[in-house]
């Protein structure tokens, strides 16, 4: 097989991987991967891509990218932490195995890093980057149609037809259709919200604001990303993921900040010096007040929209009660308890942590006393055939890989932030577009990380890989 055919074959599998991204837990993939929850078919395609890259490209060049180095260092620390865990006084729990945890933890981490690895090594031209964005748009179409159908039948008609339930069982291992929440092709509604915030919305928002599109404009005004942005926001809202909605609020805050900066600059440039000084003092304060009002209005809408938050503005909800009791009213106490458990575990083993997937062994001894008053933690300890997890990426990094692992991972994110910041200082519309994608994706990851802690979900790895690839493409063009 000549090099041209190898490149086409590599490209075919890459675009197939991108098209399959909306599916998080396909039953067929579940059987092959041995996982009920994270069983994305894109992982199977990922394995093929890695083999093709190793066969078609120079090994040194594959691992030489600057943005990849902190991730490799993080991988080393994660591996070291897991090996050192065999010398820790880990409390034995049921029939759970440290070796099995090590294999599962390192396996999921390797999958995540591989998504980033494949992205930055495949995308090496503007054409490949634009073609990838076209496939992203195509992949979103069936997801949008299926989500809208879920809304129509589940929330407007209050009942799903049998054929929809059958299709959902074919497409997801959970097989669940919620009557008041959208799931799309995801395992659960929060994963659908994660898809929107972490992958699709950064692309749609950046395209809409910079007016950059891989397809032609309609009547030289509208682009397809404008429509898809509205659909994505609709899907996000009706997934009713609280962390997902909070993430989007932070993204909107960043967008408003950018617009405010632009508007302030324009206003200041049009007035005389004294007026400019007054505007500089007054306008930022007015904008802060506007943000607070918008936040309160958003929370009020949220409290009317989600039954779990209906007591948000009632004074008696907060009178003479502790944090855990209040959080329990909002069906959020378990999350806070798990976070605190992970934090206590990190405090006991701050340097290297307890190793990947091992934090579950420490739940019983580190959970706050309030946990034993709740059904979920008691079920987790005495009945469940799975271990607890922290459900927080940042605390998980600290608890399982220690301060060294956490720092190496955040250095990787910081390098991508620096790239995105450089893009936005450039006058090129294309670079400005990718700078905005990078910053929105990083904001989303920071907030989404307080809810999802899996390394195997591909969305943040790929979106940050695309941002990094744009840098490598421009660097290559400058050198030539």
Secondary structure, DSSP 8 states (H G I E B T S, - for coil): --HHHHHHHHHHHHHHHHHGGG-SB-HHHHHHHT-SSSB-HHHHHHHHHHHHHHHHS-HHHHT--HHHHHHHHHHHHHHHHHHHGGGS-----TT--HHHHHHHHHHHHHHHHHHHHHHHHH--SHHHHHHHHHHHHHHHHHHHHHHHHHHIIIIISS---HHHHHHHHHH-SS----SSS--TTSSSHHHHHHHIIIIIHHHHHHHHHHT--SS--BTTTB-HHHHHHHHHHHHHHHHT-HHHHHHHHHHHHHHHHHHHHHHHHHHHHHS-HHHHHHHHHHHHHHHHHHHHHHHHHHHHHHHHH-GGGTTTT-GGGTTT--HHHHHHHTT-HHHHHHHHHHHHHHHHSTTT-S-TTGGGGGHHHHS-GGGGGSHHHHHHHHT-SS----S-HHHHHHHHHHHHHHHHHHHHHHHHHHHHHHHHHSS-HHHHHHHHHHHHHHHHHHHHTTT---S---HHHHHHHHHHHHHHHHHHHHH-
